[in-house]
Amino acid sequence: FLHADNLPVHGHYLRPGGAALVNGSGVAGADGVDADRLATLAGQPRAANLALLGYAAGKGVLFAGPDLFEETIRKNAPAKYLDQNLAAFRAGVDAAR
């Protein structure tokens, strides 16, 4: 997962056939989603990484599906941020579909 501006710098590390997912849109050679906006709408602007993770899980390009990641978020997120973190993650999953 990259910010869209970093794809030209680090894109060569992507294996042939690999998926490039970026926080942004309109980037050649990448699938993008506005994770910053999704996280902000979920009430936690700093959870853009979770929105992007949800997007990747929803696209099916990771080793596990959304349920496993949601379980992990439930176990590890601080209680005061749990609902917002889950909302950001789920927004990413929904955006992938």
Summary of the structure (lengths in Angstrom):
residues: 97
radius of gyration: 13.2
end to end distance: 17.9
largest distance: 40.8
contacts: 297
relative contact order: 0.18
helix: 63%
strand: 8%
